[in-house]
Structure formats: structure tokens, C-alpha cells
Amino acid sequence: YALLHNLKTAEEAQAKQSGKGVFQIMDEEASGIVPGSEGVLFLPYMAGERSPVWDKHAKGVYFGLDYHKTRAHMIRATMEGCAYALLHNLK
């Protein structure tokens, strides 16, 4: 969630002009990317992994970036990575 706040800078001016929320604009941008983010994977361990696997040394990282990937790929991968981390915790 905090990482999405850092990615939102480019959308703030657009949000003011359109009357939409920043996260609504980011959702719309990410919706143009297919599930799986075309191979971009985000591990959301920005402060280590806390649950269900406790590892204070785990680090957040993006995999699969190349010159053809966009901010939309990173936004989608961030959303998916956080969702799967939550699912892993629930299971």
C-alpha cells in the first residue's frame, strides 16, 4: 500500500483535472495490463516478511522488468503481489 503511494505522483495532476481519485486512476491504468503483469512479479517485503513466514531479512523486489514494461505493469504487479501475500497469510 505504501509503495502505491510512492508510484502515484504522476497521477496526482490527472486526478485534480478529472475529479477522480488517484487510486481510481491507478486502477484504470493497471486494468490495461493482463493478469500476471506480463511476467512482472513484485515481492512486497519492504519491511521484511512478517507472516506467515517470519523473515526480517526478506527484501521487496520487482522481477521481470525490461524496456517494454511500463508504470502500469509495476502498478499491476504491486497490486497482485500484495494480494497474493495476503492470500498466503490467510491460507
PDB file of N, CA, C and O in Angstrom, chain B, residues numbered from 101:
ATOM      1  N   TYR B 101       0.820  -1.190   0.000  1.00  0.00           N
ATOM      2  CA  TYR B 101       0.000   0.000   0.000  1.00  0.00           C
ATOM      3  C   TYR B 101       0.864   1.254   0.000  1.00  0.00           C
ATOM      4  O   TYR B 101       0.611   2.183  -0.767  1.00  0.00           O
ATOM      5  N   ALA B 102       1.884   1.287   0.855  1.00  0.00           N
ATOM      6  CA  ALA B 102       2.770   2.455   0.905  1.00  0.00           C
ATOM      7  C   ALA B 102       3.506   2.632  -0.411  1.00  0.00           C
ATOM      8  O   ALA B 102       3.731   3.761  -0.848  1.00  0.00           O
ATOM      9  N   LEU B 103       3.883   1.535  -1.046  1.00  0.00           N
ATOM     10  CA  LEU B 103       4.582   1.630  -2.325  1.00  0.00           C
ATOM     11  C   LEU B 103       3.686   2.257  -3.383  1.00  0.00           C
ATOM     12  O   LEU B 103       4.165   3.034  -4.210  1.00  0.00           O
ATOM     13  N   LEU B 104       2.405   1.938  -3.375  1.00  0.00           N
ATOM     14  CA  LEU B 104       1.485   2.561  -4.330  1.00  0.00           C
ATOM     15  C   LEU B 104       1.421   4.067  -4.119  1.00  0.00           C
ATOM     16  O   LEU B 104       1.245   4.819  -5.077  1.00  0.00           O
ATOM     17  N   HIS B 105       1.564   4.516  -2.872  1.00  0.00           N
ATOM     18  CA  HIS B 105       1.604   5.960  -2.621  1.00  0.00           C
ATOM     19  C   HIS B 105       2.813   6.581  -3.312  1.00  0.00           C
ATOM     20  O   HIS B 105       2.721   7.694  -3.831  1.00  0.00           O
ATOM     21  N   ASN B 106       3.934   5.886  -3.326  1.00  0.00           N
ATOM     22  CA  ASN B 106       5.129   6.402  -3.991  1.00  0.00           C
ATOM     23  C   ASN B 106       4.988   6.399  -5.508  1.00  0.00           C
ATOM     24  O   ASN B 106       5.569   7.253  -6.177  1.00  0.00           O
ATOM     25  N   LEU B 107       4.240   5.474  -6.057  1.00  0.00           N
ATOM     26  CA  LEU B 107       4.055   5.399  -7.504  1.00  0.00           C
ATOM     27  C   LEU B 107       3.028   6.405  -8.026  1.00  0.00           C
ATOM     28  O   LEU B 107       2.955   6.632  -9.234  1.00  0.00           O
ATOM     29  N   LYS B 108       2.250   7.000  -7.157  1.00  0.00           N
ATOM     30  CA  LYS B 108       1.100   7.795  -7.576  1.00  0.00           C
ATOM     31  C   LYS B 108       1.419   9.209  -8.021  1.00  0.00           C
ATOM     32  O   LYS B 108       0.517   9.901  -8.492  1.00  0.00           O
ATOM     33  N   THR B 109       2.642   9.672  -7.899  1.00  0.00           N
ATOM     34  CA  THR B 109       2.987  11.060  -8.188  1.00  0.00           C
ATOM     35  C   THR B 109       2.515  11.520  -9.560  1.00  0.00           C
ATOM     36  O   THR B 109       1.955  12.609  -9.687  1.00  0.00           O
ATOM     37  N   ALA B 110       2.730  10.717 -10.576  1.00  0.00           N
ATOM     38  CA  ALA B 110       2.354  11.101 -11.942  1.00  0.00           C
ATOM     39  C   ALA B 110       0.850  11.242 -12.106  1.00  0.00           C
ATOM     40  O   ALA B 110       0.394  11.965 -12.992  1.00  0.00           O
ATOM     41  N   GLU B 111       0.077  10.570 -11.277  1.00  0.00           N
ATOM     42  CA  GLU B 111      -1.369  10.594 -11.413  1.00  0.00           C
ATOM     43  C   GLU B 111      -2.035  11.717 -10.628  1.00  0.00           C
ATOM     44  O   GLU B 111      -3.225  11.973 -10.818  1.00  0.00           O
ATOM     45  N   GLU B 112      -1.297  12.394  -9.751  1.00  0.00           N
ATOM     46  CA  GLU B 112      -1.925  13.408  -8.902  1.00  0.00           C
ATOM     47  C   GLU B 112      -2.511  14.569  -9.704  1.00  0.00           C
ATOM     48  O   GLU B 112      -3.636  14.994  -9.441  1.00  0.00           O
ATOM     49  N   ALA B 113      -1.761  15.086 -10.679  1.00  0.00           N
ATOM     50  CA  ALA B 113      -2.272  16.188 -11.504  1.00  0.00           C
ATOM     51  C   ALA B 113      -3.477  15.735 -12.324  1.00  0.00           C
ATOM     52  O   ALA B 113      -4.449  16.476 -12.474  1.00  0.00           O
ATOM     53  N   GLN B 114      -3.409  14.525 -12.848  1.00  0.00           N
ATOM     54  CA  GLN B 114      -4.523  13.978 -13.626  1.00  0.00           C
ATOM     55  C   GLN B 114      -5.767  13.843 -12.749  1.00  0.00           C
ATOM     56  O   GLN B 114      -6.884  14.078 -13.209  1.00  0.00           O
ATOM     57  N   ALA B 115      -5.570  13.466 -11.498  1.00  0.00           N
ATOM     58  CA  ALA B 115      -6.699  13.317 -10.581  1.00  0.00           C
ATOM     59  C   ALA B 115      -7.367  14.664 -10.326  1.00  0.00           C
ATOM     60  O   ALA B 115      -8.594  14.756 -10.280  1.00  0.00           O
ATOM     61  N   LYS B 116      -6.566  15.697 -10.160  1.00  0.00           N
ATOM     62  CA  LYS B 116      -7.129  17.029  -9.920  1.00  0.00           C
ATOM     63  C   LYS B 116      -7.946  17.503 -11.116  1.00  0.00           C
ATOM     64  O   LYS B 116      -9.007  18.105 -10.950  1.00  0.00           O
ATOM     65  N   GLN B 117      -7.452  17.231 -12.317  1.00  0.00           N
ATOM     66  CA  GLN B 117      -8.148  17.669 -13.529  1.00  0.00           C
ATOM     67  C   GLN B 117      -9.421  16.871 -13.787  1.00  0.00           C
ATOM     68  O   GLN B 117     -10.422  17.425 -14.242  1.00  0.00           O
ATOM     69  N   SER B 118      -9.387  15.585 -13.500  1.00  0.00           N
ATOM     70  CA  SER B 118     -10.519  14.719 -13.842  1.00  0.00           C
ATOM     71  C   SER B 118     -11.560  14.607 -12.737  1.00  0.00           C
ATOM     72  O   SER B 118     -12.696  14.201 -12.982  1.00  0.00           O
ATOM     73  N   GLY B 119     -11.168  14.969 -11.521  1.00  0.00           N
ATOM     74  CA  GLY B 119     -12.083  14.811 -10.397  1.00  0.00           C
ATOM     75  C   GLY B 119     -12.126  13.395  -9.848  1.00  0.00           C
ATOM     76  O   GLY B 119     -12.907  13.097  -8.944  1.00  0.00           O
ATOM     77  N   LYS B 120     -11.286  12.522 -10.392  1.00  0.00           N
ATOM     78  CA  LYS B 120     -11.202  11.142  -9.904  1.00  0.00           C
ATOM     79  C   LYS B 120     -10.157  11.063  -8.797  1.00  0.00           C
ATOM     80  O   LYS B 120      -9.320  11.953  -8.649  1.00  0.00           O
ATOM     81  N   GLY B 121     -10.220   9.996  -8.034  1.00  0.00           N
ATOM     82  CA  GLY B 121      -9.205   9.753  -7.031  1.00  0.00           C
ATOM     83  C   GLY B 121      -7.941   9.192  -7.674  1.00  0.00           C
ATOM     84  O   GLY B 121      -7.998   8.558  -8.728  1.00  0.00           O
ATOM     85  N   VAL B 122      -6.811   9.428  -7.035  1.00  0.00           N
ATOM     86  CA  VAL B 122      -5.529   8.947  -7.552  1.00  0.00           C
ATOM     87  C   VAL B 122      -5.543   7.432  -7.705  1.00  0.00           C
ATOM     88  O   VAL B 122      -5.077   6.905  -8.715  1.00  0.00           O
ATOM     89  N   PHE B 123      -6.071   6.735  -6.713  1.00  0.00           N
ATOM     90  CA  PHE B 123      -6.070   5.279  -6.784  1.00  0.00           C
ATOM     91  C   PHE B 123      -7.051   4.765  -7.833  1.00  0.00           C
ATOM     92  O   PHE B 123      -6.838   3.692  -8.397  1.00  0.00           O
ATOM     93  N   GLN B 124      -8.111   5.503  -8.102  1.00  0.00           N
ATOM     94  CA  GLN B 124      -9.023   5.126  -9.187  1.00  0.00           C
ATOM     95  C   GLN B 124      -8.292   5.214 -10.525  1.00  0.00           C
ATOM     96  O   GLN B 124      -8.448   4.340 -11.378  1.00  0.00           O
ATOM     97  N   ILE B 125      -7.507   6.248 -10.708  1.00  0.00           N
ATOM     98  CA  ILE B 125      -6.725   6.394 -11.939  1.00  0.00           C
ATOM     99  C   ILE B 125      -5.699   5.273 -12.053  1.00  0.00           C
ATOM    100  O   ILE B 125      -5.493   4.722 -13.134  1.00  0.00           O
ATOM    101  N   MET B 126      -5.054   4.937 -10.934  1.00  0.00           N
ATOM    102  CA  MET B 126      -4.077   3.847 -10.955  1.00  0.00           C
ATOM    103  C   MET B 126      -4.754   2.514 -11.257  1.00  0.00           C
ATOM    104  O   MET B 126      -4.199   1.688 -11.983  1.00  0.00           O
ATOM    105  N   ASP B 127      -5.944   2.297 -10.710  1.00  0.00           N
ATOM    106  CA  ASP B 127      -6.709   1.080 -11.022  1.00  0.00           C
ATOM    107  C   ASP B 127      -7.003   0.994 -12.512  1.00  0.00           C
ATOM    108  O   ASP B 127      -6.856  -0.063 -13.126  1.00  0.00           O
ATOM    109  N   GLU B 128      -7.423   2.123 -13.088  1.00  0.00           N
ATOM    110  CA  GLU B 128      -7.724   2.147 -14.524  1.00  0.00           C
ATOM    111  C   GLU B 128      -6.471   1.863 -15.346  1.00  0.00           C
ATOM    112  O   GLU B 128      -6.522   1.127 -16.332  1.00  0.00           O
ATOM    113  N   GLU B 129      -5.353   2.444 -14.941  1.00  0.00           N
ATOM    114  CA  GLU B 129      -4.093   2.211 -15.654  1.00  0.00           C
ATOM    115  C   GLU B 129      -3.692   0.740 -15.574  1.00  0.00           C
ATOM    116  O   GLU B 129      -3.303   0.143 -16.579  1.00  0.00           O
ATOM    117  N   ALA B 130      -3.787   0.163 -14.392  1.00  0.00           N
ATOM    118  CA  ALA B 130      -3.414  -1.239 -14.201  1.00  0.00           C
ATOM    119  C   ALA B 130      -4.366  -2.190 -14.913  1.00  0.00           C
ATOM    120  O   ALA B 130      -3.965  -3.290 -15.294  1.00  0.00           O
ATOM    121  N   SER B 131      -5.617  -1.785 -15.099  1.00  0.00           N
ATOM    122  CA  SER B 131      -6.590  -2.670 -15.744  1.00  0.00           C
ATOM    123  C   SER B 131      -6.255  -2.927 -17.208  1.00  0.00           C
ATOM    124  O   SER B 131      -6.774  -3.872 -17.802  1.00  0.00           O
ATOM    125  N   GLY B 132      -5.407  -2.111 -17.789  1.00  0.00           N
ATOM    126  CA  GLY B 132      -4.982  -2.323 -19.170  1.00  0.00           C
ATOM    127  C   GLY B 132      -3.894  -3.370 -19.313  1.00  0.00           C
ATOM    128  O   GLY B 132      -3.487  -3.697 -20.427  1.00  0.00           O
ATOM    129  N   ILE B 133      -3.423  -3.895 -18.199  1.00  0.00           N
ATOM    130  CA  ILE B 133      -2.378  -4.924 -18.198  1.00  0.00           C
ATOM    131  C   ILE B 133      -3.031  -6.254 -17.836  1.00  0.00           C
ATOM    132  O   ILE B 133      -3.839  -6.323 -16.910  1.00  0.00           O
ATOM    133  N   VAL B 134      -2.680  -7.303 -18.565  1.00  0.00           N
ATOM    134  CA  VAL B 134      -3.285  -8.614 -18.322  1.00  0.00           C
ATOM    135  C   VAL B 134      -2.863  -9.160 -16.959  1.00  0.00           C
ATOM    136  O   VAL B 134      -1.785  -8.825 -16.468  1.00  0.00           O
ATOM    137  N   PRO B 135      -3.706 -10.003 -16.342  1.00  0.00           N
ATOM    138  CA  PRO B 135      -3.315 -10.652 -15.096  1.00  0.00           C
ATOM    139  C   PRO B 135      -1.974 -11.360 -15.266  1.00  0.00           C
ATOM    140  O   PRO B 135      -1.713 -12.001 -16.284  1.00  0.00           O
ATOM    141  N   GLY B 136      -1.143 -11.227 -14.256  1.00  0.00           N
ATOM    142  CA  GLY B 136       0.206 -11.767 -14.323  1.00  0.00           C
ATOM    143  C   GLY B 136       1.210 -10.704 -14.719  1.00  0.00           C
ATOM    144  O   GLY B 136       2.417 -10.949 -14.722  1.00  0.00           O
ATOM    145  N   SER B 137       0.714  -9.524 -15.054  1.00  0.00           N
ATOM    146  CA  SER B 137       1.555  -8.359 -15.352  1.00  0.00           C
ATOM    147  C   SER B 137       2.607  -8.619 -16.419  1.00  0.00           C
ATOM    148  O   SER B 137       3.686  -8.025 -16.402  1.00  0.00           O
ATOM    149  N   GLU B 138       2.279  -9.521 -17.354  1.00  0.00           N
ATOM    150  CA  GLU B 138       3.197  -9.859 -18.449  1.00  0.00           C
ATOM    151  C   GLU B 138       4.587 -10.238 -17.928  1.00  0.00           C
ATOM    152  O   GLU B 138       5.615  -9.863 -18.492  1.00  0.00           O
ATOM    153  N   GLY B 139       4.574 -10.990 -16.838  1.00  0.00           N
ATOM    154  CA  GLY B 139       5.821 -11.516 -16.298  1.00  0.00           C
ATOM    155  C   GLY B 139       6.481 -10.667 -15.230  1.00  0.00           C
ATOM    156  O   GLY B 139       7.507 -11.070 -14.683  1.00  0.00           O
ATOM    157  N   VAL B 140       5.926  -9.501 -14.913  1.00  0.00           N
ATOM    158  CA  VAL B 140       6.489  -8.687 -13.835  1.00  0.00           C
ATOM    159  C   VAL B 140       5.931  -9.218 -12.519  1.00  0.00           C
ATOM    160  O   VAL B 140       4.722  -9.393 -12.367  1.00  0.00           O
ATOM    161  N   LEU B 141       6.813  -9.465 -11.589  1.00  0.00           N
ATOM    162  CA  LEU B 141       6.447 -10.019 -10.290  1.00  0.00           C
ATOM    163  C   LEU B 141       6.986  -9.098  -9.207  1.00  0.00           C
ATOM    164  O   LEU B 141       8.143  -8.680  -9.258  1.00  0.00           O
ATOM    165  N   PHE B 142       6.159  -8.789  -8.242  1.00  0.00           N
ATOM    166  CA  PHE B 142       6.569  -7.958  -7.112  1.00  0.00           C
ATOM    167  C   PHE B 142       6.457  -8.759  -5.834  1.00  0.00           C
ATOM    168  O   PHE B 142       5.408  -9.337  -5.547  1.00  0.00           O
ATOM    169  N   LEU B 143       7.533  -8.798  -5.066  1.00  0.00           N
ATOM    170  CA  LEU B 143       7.514  -9.400  -3.736  1.00  0.00           C
ATOM    171  C   LEU B 143       7.442  -8.246  -2.741  1.00  0.00           C
ATOM    172  O   LEU B 143       8.373  -7.443  -2.668  1.00  0.00           O
ATOM    173  N   PRO B 144       6.360  -8.147  -1.978  1.00  0.00           N
ATOM    174  CA  PRO B 144       6.101  -6.950  -1.173  1.00  0.00           C
ATOM    175  C   PRO B 144       6.737  -6.960   0.216  1.00  0.00           C
ATOM    176  O   PRO B 144       6.082  -6.614   1.199  1.00  0.00           O
ATOM    177  N   TYR B 145       7.972  -7.342   0.300  1.00  0.00           N
ATOM    178  CA  TYR B 145       8.619  -7.460   1.607  1.00  0.00           C
ATOM    179  C   TYR B 145       9.464  -6.226   1.898  1.00  0.00           C
ATOM    180  O   TYR B 145      10.669  -6.336   2.125  1.00  0.00           O
ATOM    181  N   MET B 146       8.842  -5.062   1.892  1.00  0.00           N
ATOM    182  CA  MET B 146       9.555  -3.808   2.074  1.00  0.00           C
ATOM    183  C   MET B 146      10.088  -3.656   3.502  1.00  0.00           C
ATOM    184  O   MET B 146      11.048  -2.920   3.730  1.00  0.00           O
ATOM    185  N   ALA B 147       9.484  -4.333   4.439  1.00  0.00           N
ATOM    186  CA  ALA B 147       9.937  -4.291   5.829  1.00  0.00           C
ATOM    187  C   ALA B 147      10.214  -5.704   6.321  1.00  0.00           C
ATOM    188  O   ALA B 147      10.021  -5.999   7.501  1.00  0.00           O
ATOM    189  N   GLY B 148      10.663  -6.577   5.428  1.00  0.00           N
ATOM    190  CA  GLY B 148      10.834  -7.982   5.768  1.00  0.00           C
ATOM    191  C   GLY B 148       9.498  -8.704   5.644  1.00  0.00           C
ATOM    192  O   GLY B 148       8.460  -8.071   5.458  1.00  0.00           O
ATOM    193  N   GLU B 149       9.526 -10.002   5.744  1.00  0.00           N
ATOM    194  CA  GLU B 149       8.291 -10.801   5.718  1.00  0.00           C
ATOM    195  C   GLU B 149       7.872 -11.019   7.159  1.00  0.00           C
ATOM    196  O   GLU B 149       8.683 -11.428   7.989  1.00  0.00           O
ATOM    197  N   ARG B 150       6.637 -10.756   7.455  1.00  0.00           N
ATOM    198  CA  ARG B 150       6.160 -10.841   8.835  1.00  0.00           C
ATOM    199  C   ARG B 150       5.231 -12.018   9.088  1.00  0.00           C
ATOM    200  O   ARG B 150       5.212 -12.559  10.194  1.00  0.00           O
ATOM    201  N   SER B 151       4.480 -12.412   8.112  1.00  0.00           N
ATOM    202  CA  SER B 151       3.543 -13.504   8.332  1.00  0.00           C
ATOM    203  C   SER B 151       3.111 -14.052   6.981  1.00  0.00           C
ATOM    204  O   SER B 151       2.911 -13.260   6.061  1.00  0.00           O
ATOM    205  N   PRO B 152       2.962 -15.309   6.815  1.00  0.00           N
ATOM    206  CA  PRO B 152       3.109 -16.380   7.793  1.00  0.00           C
ATOM    207  C   PRO B 152       4.553 -16.852   7.973  1.00  0.00           C
ATOM    208  O   PRO B 152       4.829 -17.627   8.888  1.00  0.00           O
ATOM    209  N   VAL B 153       5.466 -16.408   7.132  1.00  0.00           N
ATOM    210  CA  VAL B 153       6.879 -16.794   7.249  1.00  0.00           C
ATOM    211  C   VAL B 153       7.635 -15.594   7.800  1.00  0.00           C
ATOM    212  O   VAL B 153       7.773 -14.582   7.112  1.00  0.00           O
ATOM    213  N   TRP B 154       8.115 -15.691   9.009  1.00  0.00           N
ATOM    214  CA  TRP B 154       8.796 -14.563   9.636  1.00  0.00           C
ATOM    215  C   TRP B 154      10.251 -14.538   9.192  1.00  0.00           C
ATOM    216  O   TRP B 154      11.028 -15.433   9.524  1.00  0.00           O
ATOM    217  N   ASP B 155      10.611 -13.504   8.437  1.00  0.00           N
ATOM    218  CA  ASP B 155      11.985 -13.352   7.955  1.00  0.00           C
ATOM    219  C   ASP B 155      12.305 -11.868   7.841  1.00  0.00           C
ATOM    220  O   ASP B 155      11.933 -11.213   6.866  1.00  0.00           O
ATOM    221  N   LYS B 156      12.994 -11.349   8.841  1.00  0.00           N
ATOM    222  CA  LYS B 156      13.304  -9.916   8.845  1.00  0.00           C
ATOM    223  C   LYS B 156      14.294  -9.529   7.754  1.00  0.00           C
ATOM    224  O   LYS B 156      14.471  -8.343   7.473  1.00  0.00           O
ATOM    225  N   HIS B 157      14.941 -10.512   7.136  1.00  0.00           N
ATOM    226  CA  HIS B 157      15.928 -10.228   6.089  1.00  0.00           C
ATOM    227  C   HIS B 157      15.334 -10.244   4.678  1.00  0.00           C
ATOM    228  O   HIS B 157      16.023  -9.897   3.718  1.00  0.00           O
ATOM    229  N   ALA B 158      14.074 -10.638   4.539  1.00  0.00           N
ATOM    230  CA  ALA B 158      13.427 -10.650   3.217  1.00  0.00           C
ATOM    231  C   ALA B 158      13.344  -9.218   2.693  1.00  0.00           C
ATOM    232  O   ALA B 158      13.120  -8.279   3.457  1.00  0.00           O
ATOM    233  N   LYS B 159      13.525  -9.066   1.401  1.00  0.00           N
ATOM    234  CA  LYS B 159      13.510  -7.741   0.772  1.00  0.00           C
ATOM    235  C   LYS B 159      12.470  -7.683  -0.329  1.00  0.00           C
ATOM    236  O   LYS B 159      12.190  -8.686  -0.986  1.00  0.00           O
ATOM    237  N   GLY B 160      11.899  -6.505  -0.525  1.00  0.00           N
ATOM    238  CA  GLY B 160      10.971  -6.293  -1.631  1.00  0.00           C
ATOM    239  C   GLY B 160      11.745  -6.174  -2.930  1.00  0.00           C
ATOM    240  O   GLY B 160      12.852  -5.635  -2.962  1.00  0.00           O
ATOM    241  N   VAL B 161      11.150  -6.683  -4.005  1.00  0.00           N
ATOM    242  CA  VAL B 161      11.858  -6.668  -5.288  1.00  0.00           C
ATOM    243  C   VAL B 161      10.861  -6.832  -6.432  1.00  0.00           C
ATOM    244  O   VAL B 161       9.815  -7.463  -6.283  1.00  0.00           O
ATOM    245  N   TYR B 162      11.210  -6.250  -7.568  1.00  0.00           N
ATOM    246  CA  TYR B 162      10.481  -6.491  -8.817  1.00  0.00           C
ATOM    247  C   TYR B 162      11.329  -7.409  -9.679  1.00  0.00           C
ATOM    248  O   TYR B 162      12.534  -7.197  -9.812  1.00  0.00           O
ATOM    249  N   PHE B 163      10.715  -8.424 -10.263  1.00  0.00           N
ATOM    250  CA  PHE B 163      11.357  -9.302 -11.242  1.00  0.00           C
ATOM    251  C   PHE B 163      10.661  -9.113 -12.583  1.00  0.00           C
ATOM    252  O   PHE B 163       9.482  -8.760 -12.635  1.00  0.00           O
ATOM    253  N   GLY B 164      11.382  -9.345 -13.647  1.00  0.00           N
ATOM    254  CA  GLY B 164      10.770  -9.373 -14.967  1.00  0.00           C
ATOM    255  C   GLY B 164      10.690  -8.036 -15.678  1.00  0.00           C
ATOM    256  O   GLY B 164       9.991  -7.916 -16.684  1.00  0.00           O
ATOM    257  N   LEU B 165      11.390  -7.031 -15.177  1.00  0.00           N
ATOM    258  CA  LEU B 165      11.367  -5.726 -15.842  1.00  0.00           C
ATOM    259  C   LEU B 165      12.277  -5.730 -17.060  1.00  0.00           C
ATOM    260  O   LEU B 165      13.359  -6.316 -17.043  1.00  0.00           O
ATOM    261  N   ASP B 166      11.826  -5.073 -18.107  1.00  0.00           N
ATOM    262  CA  ASP B 166      12.655  -4.838 -19.290  1.00  0.00           C
ATOM    263  C   ASP B 166      12.208  -3.515 -19.901  1.00  0.00           C
ATOM    264  O   ASP B 166      11.353  -2.830 -19.339  1.00  0.00           O
ATOM    265  N   TYR B 167      12.771  -3.156 -21.033  1.00  0.00           N
ATOM    266  CA  TYR B 167      12.469  -1.863 -21.650  1.00  0.00           C
ATOM    267  C   TYR B 167      11.043  -1.747 -22.172  1.00  0.00           C
ATOM    268  O   TYR B 167      10.607  -0.652 -22.527  1.00  0.00           O
ATOM    269  N   HIS B 168      10.324  -2.830 -22.223  1.00  0.00           N
ATOM    270  CA  HIS B 168       8.954  -2.813 -22.740  1.00  0.00           C
ATOM    271  C   HIS B 168       7.908  -2.698 -21.629  1.00  0.00           C
ATOM    272  O   HIS B 168       6.716  -2.577 -21.910  1.00  0.00           O
ATOM    273  N   LYS B 169       8.341  -2.735 -20.393  1.00  0.00           N
ATOM    274  CA  LYS B 169       7.404  -2.640 -19.271  1.00  0.00           C
ATOM    275  C   LYS B 169       7.203  -1.174 -18.896  1.00  0.00           C
ATOM    276  O   LYS B 169       8.097  -0.344 -19.063  1.00  0.00           O
ATOM    277  N   THR B 170       6.022  -0.879 -18.391  1.00  0.00           N
ATOM    278  CA  THR B 170       5.639   0.490 -18.067  1.00  0.00           C
ATOM    279  C   THR B 170       5.273   0.614 -16.590  1.00  0.00           C
ATOM    280  O   THR B 170       5.279  -0.364 -15.843  1.00  0.00           O
ATOM    281  N   ARG B 171       4.957   1.840 -16.193  1.00  0.00           N
ATOM    282  CA  ARG B 171       4.464   2.062 -14.827  1.00  0.00           C
ATOM    283  C   ARG B 171       3.210   1.232 -14.571  1.00  0.00           C
ATOM    284  O   ARG B 171       2.994   0.744 -13.462  1.00  0.00           O
ATOM    285  N   ALA B 172       2.396   1.078 -15.596  1.00  0.00           N
ATOM    286  CA  ALA B 172       1.171   0.281 -15.439  1.00  0.00           C
ATOM    287  C   ALA B 172       1.507  -1.159 -15.052  1.00  0.00           C
ATOM    288  O   ALA B 172       0.806  -1.759 -14.237  1.00  0.00           O
ATOM    289  N   HIS B 173       2.561  -1.709 -15.623  1.00  0.00           N
ATOM    290  CA  HIS B 173       2.993  -3.063 -15.247  1.00  0.00           C
ATOM    291  C   HIS B 173       3.404  -3.098 -13.776  1.00  0.00           C
ATOM    292  O   HIS B 173       3.069  -4.035 -13.052  1.00  0.00           O
ATOM    293  N   MET B 174       4.127  -2.076 -13.346  1.00  0.00           N
ATOM    294  CA  MET B 174       4.584  -2.047 -11.955  1.00  0.00           C
ATOM    295  C   MET B 174       3.411  -1.856 -10.996  1.00  0.00           C
ATOM    296  O   MET B 174       3.376  -2.461  -9.925  1.00  0.00           O
ATOM    297  N   ILE B 175       2.463  -1.023 -11.378  1.00  0.00           N
ATOM    298  CA  ILE B 175       1.284  -0.830 -10.531  1.00  0.00           C
ATOM    299  C   ILE B 175       0.507  -2.138 -10.421  1.00  0.00           C
ATOM    300  O   ILE B 175       0.131  -2.549  -9.323  1.00  0.00           O
ATOM    301  N   ARG B 176       0.266  -2.790 -11.555  1.00  0.00           N
ATOM    302  CA  ARG B 176      -0.471  -4.067 -11.549  1.00  0.00           C
ATOM    303  C   ARG B 176       0.287  -5.114 -10.741  1.00  0.00           C
ATOM    304  O   ARG B 176      -0.315  -5.828  -9.938  1.00  0.00           O
ATOM    305  N   ALA B 177       1.597  -5.215 -10.943  1.00  0.00           N
ATOM    306  CA  ALA B 177       2.400  -6.202 -10.215  1.00  0.00           C
ATOM    307  C   ALA B 177       2.390  -5.918  -8.715  1.00  0.00           C
ATOM    308  O   ALA B 177       2.379  -6.849  -7.909  1.00  0.00           O
ATOM    309  N   THR B 178       2.395  -4.651  -8.339  1.00  0.00           N
ATOM    310  CA  THR B 178       2.339  -4.292  -6.919  1.00  0.00           C
ATOM    311  C   THR B 178       1.011  -4.728  -6.311  1.00  0.00           C
ATOM    312  O   THR B 178       0.978  -5.302  -5.223  1.00  0.00           O
ATOM    313  N   MET B 179      -0.067  -4.459  -7.008  1.00  0.00           N
ATOM    314  CA  MET B 179      -1.388  -4.879  -6.522  1.00  0.00           C
ATOM    315  C   MET B 179      -1.468  -6.396  -6.404  1.00  0.00           C
ATOM    316  O   MET B 179      -1.955  -6.921  -5.402  1.00  0.00           O
ATOM    317  N   GLU B 180      -0.990  -7.097  -7.426  1.00  0.00           N
ATOM    318  CA  GLU B 180      -1.040  -8.561  -7.412  1.00  0.00           C
ATOM    319  C   GLU B 180      -0.141  -9.128  -6.325  1.00  0.00           C
ATOM    320  O   GLU B 180      -0.531 -10.058  -5.620  1.00  0.00           O
ATOM    321  N   GLY B 181       1.059  -8.577  -6.183  1.00  0.00           N
ATOM    322  CA  GLY B 181       1.983  -9.069  -5.164  1.00  0.00           C
ATOM    323  C   GLY B 181       1.421  -8.916  -3.763  1.00  0.00           C
ATOM    324  O   GLY B 181       1.540  -9.824  -2.939  1.00  0.00           O
ATOM    325  N   CYS B 182       0.811  -7.779  -3.490  1.00  0.00           N
ATOM    326  CA  CYS B 182       0.204  -7.551  -2.173  1.00  0.00           C
ATOM    327  C   CYS B 182      -0.991  -8.471  -1.958  1.00  0.00           C
ATOM    328  O   CYS B 182      -1.186  -8.993  -0.860  1.00  0.00           O
ATOM    329  N   ALA B 183      -1.789  -8.672  -3.000  1.00  0.00           N
ATOM    330  CA  ALA B 183      -2.956  -9.557  -2.886  1.00  0.00           C
ATOM    331  C   ALA B 183      -2.530 -11.000  -2.627  1.00  0.00           C
ATOM    332  O   ALA B 183      -3.124 -11.682  -1.791  1.00  0.00           O
ATOM    333  N   TYR B 184      -1.508 -11.468  -3.336  1.00  0.00           N
ATOM    334  CA  TYR B 184      -1.050 -12.843  -3.132  1.00  0.00           C
ATOM    335  C   TYR B 184      -0.382 -13.019  -1.775  1.00  0.00           C
ATOM    336  O   TYR B 184      -0.478 -14.090  -1.177  1.00  0.00           O
ATOM    337  N   ALA B 185       0.292 -11.985  -1.281  1.00  0.00           N
ATOM    338  CA  ALA B 185       0.881 -12.064   0.058  1.00  0.00           C
ATOM    339  C   ALA B 185      -0.223 -12.189   1.107  1.00  0.00           C
ATOM    340  O   ALA B 185      -0.087 -12.942   2.071  1.00  0.00           O
ATOM    341  N   LEU B 186      -1.304 -11.454   0.917  1.00  0.00           N
ATOM    342  CA  LEU B 186      -2.443 -11.553   1.829  1.00  0.00           C
ATOM    343  C   LEU B 186      -3.075 -12.940   1.751  1.00  0.00           C
ATOM    344  O   LEU B 186      -3.399 -13.535   2.779  1.00  0.00           O
ATOM    345  N   LEU B 187      -3.249 -13.453   0.541  1.00  0.00           N
ATOM    346  CA  LEU B 187      -3.803 -14.797   0.365  1.00  0.00           C
ATOM    347  C   LEU B 187      -2.914 -15.842   1.043  1.00  0.00           C
ATOM    348  O   LEU B 187      -3.416 -16.749   1.707  1.00  0.00           O
ATOM    349  N   HIS B 188      -1.604 -15.716   0.876  1.00  0.00           N
ATOM    350  CA  HIS B 188      -0.655 -16.640   1.513  1.00  0.00           C
ATOM    351  C   HIS B 188      -0.829 -16.604   3.027  1.00  0.00           C
ATOM    352  O   HIS B 188      -0.784 -17.643   3.685  1.00  0.00           O
ATOM    353  N   ASN B 189      -1.022 -15.431   3.568  1.00  0.00           N
ATOM    354  CA  ASN B 189      -1.209 -15.284   5.002  1.00  0.00           C
ATOM    355  C   ASN B 189      -2.521 -15.915   5.460  1.00  0.00           C
ATOM    356  O   ASN B 189      -2.570 -16.544   6.518  1.00  0.00           O
ATOM    357  N   LEU B 190      -3.581 -15.753   4.675  1.00  0.00           N
ATOM    358  CA  LEU B 190      -4.883 -16.301   5.052  1.00  0.00           C
ATOM    359  C   LEU B 190      -4.916 -17.822   5.010  1.00  0.00           C
ATOM    360  O   LEU B 190      -5.617 -18.461   5.794  1.00  0.00           O
ATOM    361  N   LYS B 191      -4.144 -18.396   4.080  1.00  0.00           N
ATOM    362  CA  LYS B 191      -4.127 -19.860   3.972  1.00  0.00           C
ATOM    363  C   LYS B 191      -3.281 -20.444   5.076  1.00  0.00           C
ATOM    364  O   LYS B 191      -3.136 -21.663   5.165  1.00  0.00           O
TER     365      LYS B 191
END
